[in-house]
Amino acid sequence: MFLGEYNYKLDEKGRVPVPPKFRGELRDGIILVPGPEKCIIAYTPEEWKKTLRKPAYRCPGIEQNAEVKSRAILNSFSLNLDGQGRIALPAPLRTFAGIGEEVVITGANTYLEIWDKSLWEEEKTNSLAQAWQIIETL
């Protein structure tokens, strides 16, 4: 289970450390894909396989699902942690997510999210406001 929020800086080669407590779970590799928001989603290889088997990806005859699956696979990257527990974030994913020098890695239960720090702060503020709006309507 991935939980918590961790702040890092990218090095000059675009590498970021993976939080030490998660490195054991990622020893077999890490799959990076563009997230639905402006972030990078990081899966274990096993969790990525489960994600691709979920019903949203398997509904026959629904072109949109096939397109979503195809785009997810085409824009994914399979990486391994280096000897210092870092991953090199691919340039296309860094550009997609607007990642600058400061990065936040958040645990989201079965996967990690990798955010540009300023975008993450905006997302947290918006999410909190939306949560309060939902609570007020209950």
VEXROVO-511249 format. One record per residue: y, z, x of N, C-alpha, C, O, CB in turn; residue number from 1. Coordinates in Angstrom, 3 decimals, padded with zeros to 6 digits. Glycine has a CB too. Layout:
! residues N
n_py:n_pz:n_px:ca_py:ca_pz:ca_px:c_py:c_pz:c_px:o_py:o_pz:o_px:cb_py:cb_pz:cb_px:pos
Y:Z:X:Y:Z:X:Y:Z:X:Y:Z:X:Y:Z:X:NUM
...
! end
This chain:
! residues 138
n_py:n_pz:n_px:ca_py:ca_pz:ca_px:c_py:c_pz:c_px:o_py:o_pz:o_px:cb_py:cb_pz:cb_px:pos
-001.175:000.000:000.846:000.000:000.000:000.000:001.240:000.000:000.893:001.375:000.833:001.789:-000.003:001.222:-000.963:1
002.137:-000.945:000.634:003.372:-001.045:001.405:004.503:-000.391:000.624:004.805:-000.796:-000.498:003.711:-002.526:001.728:2
005.120:000.611:001.212:006.219:001.334:000.577:007.310:001.612:001.607:007.035:001.680:002.804:005.718:002.657:-000.058:3
008.534:001.770:001.146:009.629:002.168:002.017:010.587:001.037:002.329:010.394:-000.112:001.932:009.086:002.719:003.287:4
011.627:001.410:003.058:012.692:000.480:003.454:012.978:000.708:004.933:013.161:001.847:005.363:013.998:000.679:002.583:5
013.016:-000.372:005.714:013.131:-000.280:007.171:014.184:-001.272:007.659:014.161:-002.446:007.290:011.757:-000.552:007.857:6
015.099:-000.794:008.485:016.193:-001.619:008.998:015.920:-002.020:010.448:015.553:-001.193:011.282:017.538:-000.865:008.893:7
016.111:-003.318:010.725:015.890:-003.858:012.067:016.948:-004.903:012.374:017.725:-005.309:011.509:014.470:-004.467:012.196:8
016.955:-005.328:013.636:017.784:-006.450:014.071:016.876:-007.524:014.634:015.910:-007.231:015.339:018.843:-006.004:015.127:9
017.195:-008.773:014.316:016.470:-009.889:014.914:016.848:-009.974:016.383:017.994:-009.722:016.754:016.779:-011.229:014.178:10
015.878:-010.330:017.214:016.225:-010.558:018.612:016.679:-012.008:018.773:016.717:-012.762:017.801:015.016:-010.240:019.552:11
017.018:-012.392:019.991:017.557:-013.734:020.251:016.564:-014.857:019.946:016.966:-016.014:019.816:017.991:-013.835:021.693:12
015.270:-014.530:019.829:014.253:-015.533:019.509:013.849:-015.512:018.028:012.880:-016.164:017.638:013.025:-015.312:020.376:13
014.590:-014.766:017.212:014.291:-014.719:015.783:013.117:-013.820:015.441:012.511:-013.968:014.379:014.017:-016.095:015.282:14
012.786:-012.884:016.334:011.666:-011.977:016.077:012.177:-010.673:015.484:013.285:-010.218:015.770:010.871:-011.704:017.372:15
011.325:-010.089:014.647:011.641:-008.808:014.028:010.394:-007.923:014.120:009.279:-008.408:013.927:012.107:-008.992:012.533:16
010.570:-006.640:014.411:009.402:-005.751:014.414:008.875:-005.537:012.999:009.644:-005.497:012.039:009.756:-004.397:015.054:17
007.582:-005.403:012.884:006.951:-004.981:011.640:006.898:-003.453:011.699:006.547:-002.901:012.742:005.500:-005.627:011.449:18
007.235:-002.761:010.618:007.168:-001.301:010.654:005.813:-000.833:011.201:004.768:-001.293:010.740:007.407:-000.717:009.244:19
005.828:000.075:012.178:004.577:000.508:012.826:003.488:000.955:011.859:002.309:000.712:012.116:004.868:001.627:013.768:20
003.852:001.601:010.754:002.823:002.099:009.832:002.063:000.985:009.129:001.007:001.242:008.552:003.451:002.998:008.799:21
002.578:-000.273:009.159:001.927:-001.401:008.490:001.158:-002.312:009.440:000.432:-003.202:008.995:002.953:-002.209:007.757:22
001.309:-002.101:010.717:000.713:-003.025:011.690:-000.805:-003.075:011.608:-001.392:-004.139:011.809:001.124:-002.633:013.088:23
-001.445:-001.971:011.322:-002.905:-001.969:011.194:-003.377:-002.853:010.058:-004.367:-003.572:010.195:-003.411:-000.558:010.983:24
-002.670:-002.804:008.930:-003.043:-003.633:007.775:-002.807:-005.119:008.036:-003.388:-005.973:007.367:-002.257:-003.198:006.540:25
-001.947:-005.423:009.017:-001.591:-006.814:009.296:-002.229:-007.335:010.585:-001.832:-008.380:011.102:-000.084:-006.952:009.383:26
-003.210:-006.608:011.096:-003.843:-007.014:012.361:-004.561:-008.355:012.257:-004.752:-009.032:013.268:-004.827:-005.952:012.811:27
-004.967:-008.752:011.029:-005.640:-010.037:010.838:-004.653:-011.172:010.570:-005.063:-012.307:010.327:-006.629:-009.938:009.690:28
-003.371:-010.874:010.615:-002.351:-011.895:010.414:-001.428:-011.559:009.264:-001.589:-010.551:008.576:-002.995:-013.232:010.172:29
-000.461:-012.430:009.079:000.542:-012.244:008.042:000.924:-013.630:007.520:001.093:-014.567:008.299:001.800:-011.464:008.587:30
001.057:-013.752:006.218:001.457:-015.005:005.590:002.868:-014.815:005.051:003.121:-013.895:004.273:000.458:-015.429:004.450:31
003.783:-015.681:005.464:005.167:-015.619:005.011:005.439:-016.778:004.055:005.095:-017.926:004.336:006.147:-015.656:006.215:32
006.060:-016.458:002.921:006.418:-017.482:001.929:007.816:-017.176:001.391:008.252:-016.025:001.415:005.367:-017.532:000.758:33
008.524:-018.207:000.904:009.822:-017.937:000.273:009.614:-017.137:-001.009:008.721:-017.440:-001.800:010.579:-019.261:-000.030:34
010.430:-016.130:-001.204:010.323:-015.312:-002.408:011.106:-015.903:-003.562:011.887:-016.834:-003.364:010.802:-013.906:-002.132:35
010.912:-015.377:-004.768:011.659:-015.867:-005.921:013.153:-015.534:-005.817:013.991:-016.259:-006.353:011.082:-015.278:-007.203:36
013.479:-014.446:-005.132:014.870:-014.148:-004.818:015.106:-014.666:-003.406:014.213:-015.271:-002.813:015.193:-012.597:-004.942:37
016.281:-014.440:-002.869:016.585:-014.928:-001.515:016.011:-013.964:-000.483:016.746:-013.262:000.211:018.122:-015.090:-001.312:38
014.683:-013.945:-000.397:014.004:-013.123:000.593:012.727:-013.832:001.011:012.336:-014.844:000.430:013.699:-011.703:000.037:39
012.090:-013.278:002.030:010.801:-013.784:002.493:009.753:-012.780:002.053:009.925:-011.576:002.246:010.778:-014.001:004.057:40
008.666:-013.264:001.464:007.558:-012.404:001.065:006.500:-012.484:002.157:006.168:-013.567:002.639:006.972:-012.824:-000.334:41
005.975:-011.322:002.542:004.948:-011.241:003.585:003.676:-010.633:002.992:003.680:-009.499:002.514:005.449:-010.397:004.801:42
002.596:-011.403:003.031:001.302:-010.979:002.505:000.293:-010.809:003.634:000.409:-011.439:004.686:000.781:-011.991:001.474:43
-000.688:-009.959:003.406:-001.873:-009.998:004.252:-002.613:-011.280:003.860:-002.429:-011.761:002.742:-002.788:-008.692:004.076:44
-003.443:-011.850:004.743:-004.192:-013.050:004.349:-005.037:-012.831:003.093:-005.126:-013.718:002.244:-005.089:-013.496:005.490:45
-005.650:-011.666:002.974:-006.485:-011.381:001.794:-005.645:-011.328:000.520:-006.054:-011.865:-000.510:-007.238:-010.051:001.978:46
-004.481:-010.690:000.576:-003.622:-010.595:-000.606:-003.070:-011.973:-000.987:-002.908:-012.270:-002.171:-002.461:-009.607:-000.351:47
-002.784:-012.807:000.003:-002.314:-014.166:-000.283:-003.402:-014.946:-001.027:-003.105:-015.667:-001.979:-001.918:-014.901:001.033:48
-004.656:-014.805:-000.597:-005.763:-015.477:-001.290:-005.854:-014.998:-002.738:-006.060:-015.806:-003.644:-007.102:-015.220:-000.556:49
-005.702:-013.688:-002.963:-005.732:-013.148:-004.326:-004.583:-013.708:-005.156:-004.756:-014.040:-006.328:-005.665:-011.612:-004.299:50
-003.419:-013.807:-004.543:-002.244:-014.314:-005.249:-002.469:-015.751:-005.704:-002.102:-016.117:-006.820:-000.998:-014.229:-004.353:51
-003.066:-016.557:-004.850:-003.315:-017.956:-005.208:-004.378:-018.106:-006.294:-004.447:-019.140:-006.958:-003.735:-018.735:-003.980:52
-005.204:-017.076:-006.473:-006.235:-017.113:-007.519:-005.741:-016.568:-008.852:-006.461:-016.641:-009.848:-007.449:-016.328:-007.075:53
-004.537:-016.027:-008.891:-004.022:-015.452:-010.138:-003.857:-016.533:-011.192:-003.638:-017.697:-010.855:-002.679:-014.737:-009.897:54
-003.960:-016.166:-012.464:-003.902:-017.145:-013.553:-002.684:-018.062:-013.516:-002.798:-019.234:-013.876:-003.925:-016.431:-014.855:55
-001.541:-017.575:-013.100:-000.344:-018.420:-013.080:-000.540:-019.627:-012.175:000.066:-020.676:-012.391:000.874:-017.613:-012.618:56
-001.386:-019.480:-011.167:-001.650:-020.590:-010.256:-002.836:-021.439:-010.707:-003.056:-022.515:-010.151:-001.901:-020.064:-008.858:57
-003.609:-020.985:-011.703:-004.854:-021.661:-012.034:-004.891:-022.286:-013.419:-005.939:-022.786:-013.827:-005.965:-020.710:-011.912:58
-003.808:-022.276:-014.142:-003.818:-022.842:-015.500:-003.943:-024.358:-015.415:-003.002:-025.034:-014.999:-002.529:-022.444:-016.285:59
-005.098:-024.900:-015.805:-005.265:-026.348:-015.730:-004.361:-027.062:-016.721:-004.101:-026.564:-017.816:-006.716:-026.727:-015.983:60
-003.890:-028.230:-016.325:-003.089:-029.046:-017.217:-001.627:-028.662:-017.291:-000.858:-029.314:-017.997:-003.659:-028.991:-018.558:61
-001.228:-027.633:-016.587:000.180:-027.247:-016.606:000.787:-027.670:-015.274:000.557:-027.044:-014.240:000.358:-025.700:-016.854:62
001.563:-028.741:-015.325:002.112:-029.315:-014.103:002.979:-028.340:-013.334:002.934:-028.316:-012.104:002.905:-030.538:-014.426:63
003.762:-027.540:-014.028:004.660:-026.621:-013.350:003.887:-025.649:-012.466:004.316:-025.359:-011.349:005.499:-025.855:-014.365:64
002.763:-025.145:-012.944:001.978:-024.209:-012.149:001.433:-024.893:-010.901:001.431:-024.304:-009.820:000.829:-023.626:-012.982:65
000.976:-026.122:-011.043:000.476:-026.856:-009.888:001.600:-027.083:-008.885:001.399:-026.983:-007.675:-000.140:-028.198:-010.321:66
002.786:-027.390:-009.405:003.930:-027.613:-008.516:004.329:-026.329:-007.806:004.619:-026.346:-006.610:005.121:-028.168:-009.303:67
004.345:-025.214:-008.535:004.675:-023.924:-007.922:003.677:-023.604:-006.812:004.066:-023.204:-005.715:004.682:-022.796:-008.984:68
002.395:-023.781:-007.105:001.360:-023.500:-006.110:001.528:-024.406:-004.894:001.444:-023.945:-003.756:-000.043:-023.681:-006.721:69
001.761:-025.679:-005.134:001.919:-026.625:-004.042:003.109:-026.265:-003.165:003.006:-026.272:-001.938:002.078:-028.034:-004.586:70
004.234:-025.950:-003.791:005.422:-025.583:-003.016:005.205:-024.286:-002.245:005.646:-024.165:-001.102:006.635:-025.443:-003.938:71
004.539:-023.329:-002.851:004.265:-022.067:-002.166:003.409:-022.301:-000.931:003.670:-021.728:000.127:003.572:-021.079:-003.110:72
002.392:-023.137:-001.063:001.503:-023.399:000.072:002.228:-024.213:001.141:002.117:-023.913:002.330:000.231:-024.141:-000.392:73
002.970:-025.242:000.725:003.660:-026.095:001.689:004.730:-025.347:002.475:005.013:-025.693:003.622:004.285:-027.267:000.979:74
005.322:-024.329:001.867:006.400:-023.591:002.524:005.945:-022.256:003.100:006.768:-021.393:003.407:007.522:-023.357:001.551:75
004.639:-022.088:003.247:004.118:-020.838:003.799:003.827:-021.000:005.288:003.613:-022.105:005.787:002.843:-020.399:003.045:76
003.826:-019.874:005.972:003.559:-019.839:007.403:002.556:-018.727:007.686:002.686:-017.616:007.174:004.870:-019.629:008.215:77
001.567:-019.032:008.496:000.572:-018.044:008.915:000.898:-017.626:010.345:000.980:-018.464:011.242:-000.891:-018.617:008.811:78
001.082:-016.327:010.547:001.485:-015.805:011.858:000.617:-014.621:012.248:-000.107:-014.057:011.428:002.968:-015.394:011.849:79
000.708:-014.265:013.503:000.101:-013.035:014.011:001.181:-012.196:014.660:002.157:-012.724:015.191:-001.043:-013.339:015.019:80
001.003:-010.897:014.616:001.919:-010.011:015.307:001.731:-010.190:016.802:000.612:-010.399:017.270:001.696:-008.536:014.890:81
002.826:-010.110:017.555:002.692:-010.176:019.008:002.284:-008.803:019.534:002.094:-007.870:018.753:004.020:-010.652:019.672:82
002.151:-008.679:020.832:001.708:-007.431:021.448:002.627:-006.249:021.195:002.220:-005.098:021.351:001.567:-007.627:022.909:83
003.866:-006.525:020.804:004.823:-005.458:020.518:005.017:-005.242:019.020:005.941:-004.542:018.604:006.156:-005.770:021.166:84
004.144:-005.845:018.210:004.205:-005.630:016.766:005.309:-006.399:016.076:005.780:-005.988:015.016:004.378:-004.187:016.485:85
005.735:-007.526:016.666:006.809:-008.322:016.071:006.247:-009.623:015.497:005.160:-010.075:015.858:007.908:-008.624:017.117:86
007.032:-010.204:014.590:006.747:-011.560:014.113:008.008:-012.390:014.330:009.129:-011.890:014.233:006.305:-011.567:012.591:87
007.795:-013.670:014.626:008.904:-014.607:014.757:009.120:-015.248:013.394:008.262:-015.986:012.910:008.624:-015.691:015.864:88
010.252:-014.972:012.781:010.539:-015.539:011.460:010.857:-017.024:011.618:011.802:-017.378:012.323:011.725:-014.787:010.769:89
010.083:-017.896:010.975:010.337:-019.335:011.095:011.740:-019.696:010.607:012.222:-019.151:009.613:009.287:-020.127:010.304:90
012.386:-020.617:011.314:013.759:-021.020:010.988:013.932:-021.464:009.535:014.923:-021.085:008.911:014.188:-022.140:011.904:91
013.003:-022.261:008.963:013.212:-022.660:007.554:013.260:-021.465:006.600:014.027:-021.469:005.637:012.101:-023.610:007.114:92
012.452:-020.458:006.860:012.461:-019.273:005.989:013.712:-018.427:006.229:014.271:-017.869:005.285:011.196:-018.421:006.224:93
014.154:-018.329:007.486:015.393:-017.587:007.765:016.567:-018.238:007.045:017.412:-017.554:006.469:015.666:-017.524:009.290:94
016.610:-019.572:007.085:017.690:-020.301:006.411:017.611:-020.089:004.902:018.620:-019.784:004.268:017.622:-021.810:006.743:95
016.422:-020.246:004.322:016.234:-020.043:002.885:016.732:-018.674:002.447:017.426:-018.557:001.437:014.763:-020.202:002.516:96
016.379:-017.636:003.204:016.704:-016.261:002.826:018.080:-015.812:003.321:018.482:-014.676:003.071:015.649:-015.326:003.360:97
018.804:-016.688:004.019:020.136:-016.328:004.506:020.101:-015.190:005.514:021.039:-014.397:005.594:021.024:-015.945:003.347:98
019.032:-015.109:006.276:018.863:-013.982:007.192:019.723:-014.165:008.434:019.640:-015.172:009.137:017.390:-013.824:007.587:99
020.546:-013.162:008.674:021.381:-013.118:009.865:020.769:-012.184:010.888:019.553:-012.164:011.074:022.808:-012.675:009.518:100
021.601:-011.423:011.541:021.139:-010.543:012.611:020.452:-009.271:012.095:019.487:-008.795:012.692:022.306:-010.163:013.488:101
020.953:-008.733:010.993:020.395:-007.483:010.472:019.431:-007.769:009.335:019.732:-008.533:008.417:021.514:-006.541:009.995:102
018.260:-007.138:009.415:017.162:-007.401:008.486:016.679:-006.087:007.876:016.653:-005.050:008.538:015.994:-008.132:009.202:103
016.301:-006.156:006.606:015.666:-005.019:005.948:014.281:-005.467:005.507:014.127:-006.513:004.875:016.518:-004.498:004.730:104
013.277:-004.670:005.845:011.912:-004.917:005.395:011.584:-003.830:004.375:011.671:-002.637:004.667:010.883:-004.919:006.602:105
011.205:-004.265:003.170:010.897:-003.312:002.112:009.443:-003.469:001.684:008.909:-004.577:001.625:011.842:-003.505:000.907:106
008.824:-002.349:001.391:007.474:-002.378:000.861:007.510:-002.575:-000.637:008.293:-001.930:-001.334:006.723:-001.098:001.215:107
006.668:-003.460:-001.137:006.604:-003.744:-002.573:005.156:-003.650:-003.055:004.668:-004.521:-003.775:007.192:-005.149:-002.886:108
004.489:-002.588:-002.646:003.114:-002.291:-003.018:002.108:-003.165:-002.277:001.545:-002.725:-001.275:002.937:-002.462:-004.505:109
001.866:-004.393:-002.741:000.835:-005.234:-002.131:001.396:-006.242:-001.137:000.640:-007.007:-000.539:000.073:-005.963:-003.202:110
002.701:-006.252:-000.957:003.322:-007.170:-000.014:004.619:-006.553:000.506:005.070:-005.516:000.021:003.591:-008.547:-000.677:111
005.205:-007.211:001.499:006.496:-006.806:002.046:007.539:-007.850:001.661:007.213:-009.020:001.458:006.424:-006.633:003.597:112
008.778:-007.427:001.563:009.891:-008.347:001.389:010.788:-008.216:002.610:011.055:-007.112:003.083:010.679:-008.058:000.065:113
011.248:-009.350:003.113:012.132:-009.375:004.281:013.462:-009.959:003.820:013.526:-011.102:003.365:011.510:-010.217:005.476:114
014.520:-009.166:003.942:015.843:-009.504:003.416:016.890:-009.489:004.520:016.768:-008.752:005.499:016.240:-008.533:002.303:115
017.919:-010.308:004.351:019.148:-010.123:005.104:019.753:-008.818:004.602:019.745:-008.554:003.400:020.144:-011.348:004.934:116
020.272:-008.010:005.501:020.735:-006.681:005.100:021.805:-006.735:004.006:021.723:-005.987:003.031:021.280:-005.943:006.308:117
022.799:-007.602:004.153:023.870:-007.637:003.140:023.346:-008.119:001.791:023.767:-007.611:000.752:025.019:-008.547:003.606:118
022.438:-009.088:001.788:021.850:-009.548:000.524:020.994:-008.457:-000.116:020.968:-008.322:-001.340:021.003:-010.809:000.756:119
020.297:-007.683:000.707:019.492:-006.578:000.188:020.384:-005.535:-000.484:020.045:-005.024:-001.552:018.669:-005.928:001.319:120
021.512:-005.220:000.131:022.424:-004.233:-000.460:022.926:-004.713:-001.820:023.029:-003.924:-002.759:023.617:-003.963:000.485:121
023.240:-006.012:-001.928:023.648:-006.583:-003.223:022.513:-006.480:-004.240:022.727:-006.090:-005.387:024.077:-008.060:-003.055:122
021.309:-006.835:-003.805:020.137:-006.799:-004.697:019.889:-005.386:-005.212:019.619:-005.194:-006.398:018.883:-007.320:-003.965:123
019.980:-004.400:-004.327:019.780:-003.007:-004.763:020.818:-002.595:-005.793:020.488:-001.956:-006.793:019.837:-002.056:-003.563:124
022.068:-002.958:-005.552:023.136:-002.607:-006.488:022.899:-003.259:-007.842:023.010:-002.606:-008.880:024.503:-003.028:-005.931:125
022.567:-004.564:-007.829:022.305:-005.280:-009.083:021.092:-004.718:-009.810:021.117:-004.558:-011.030:022.098:-006.766:-008.810:126
020.044:-004.421:-009.076:018.825:-003.885:-009.695:019.088:-002.534:-010.336:018.598:-002.256:-011.431:017.705:-003.760:-008.659:127
019.853:-001.703:-009.667:020.172:-000.384:-010.217:020.994:-000.526:-011.494:020.746:000.180:-012.472:020.936:000.469:-009.179:128
021.966:-001.430:-011.493:022.786:-001.649:-012.687:021.925:-002.155:-013.841:022.085:-001.707:-014.977:023.921:-002.650:-012.389:129
021.020:-003.079:-013.559:020.145:-003.600:-014.602:019.216:-002.519:-015.125:018.955:-002.453:-016.326:019.333:-004.779:-014.079:130
018.720:-001.681:-014.245:017.838:-000.597:-014.664:018.559:000.333:-015.632:017.984:000.751:-016.637:017.333:000.189:-013.445:131
019.825:000.662:-015.332:020.581:001.533:-016.219:020.850:000.863:-017.561:020.847:001.531:-018.595:021.892:001.936:-015.566:132
021.079:-000.441:-017.558:021.294:-001.151:-018.821:020.039:-001.099:-019.680:020.123:-000.916:-020.894:021.702:-002.615:-018.562:133
018.880:-001.259:-019.058:017.614:-001.193:-019.789:017.390:000.199:-020.346:016.985:000.356:-021.497:016.444:-001.593:-018.885:134
017.655:001.212:-019.527:017.473:002.607:-019.960:018.383:002.900:-021.156:017.968:003.560:-022.109:017.777:003.597:-018.788:135
019.617:002.411:-021.103:020.549:002.673:-022.193:020.121:002.035:-023.509:020.469:002.536:-024.578:021.917:002.179:-021.820:136
019.371:000.937:-023.445:018.925:000.273:-024.677:017.682:000.906:-025.258:017.316:000.590:-026.390:018.666:-001.188:-024.417:137
017.019:001.782:-024.534:015.784:002.411:-025.042:016.074:003.523:-026.005:015.149:004.151:-026.521:014.948:002.946:-023.902:138
! end
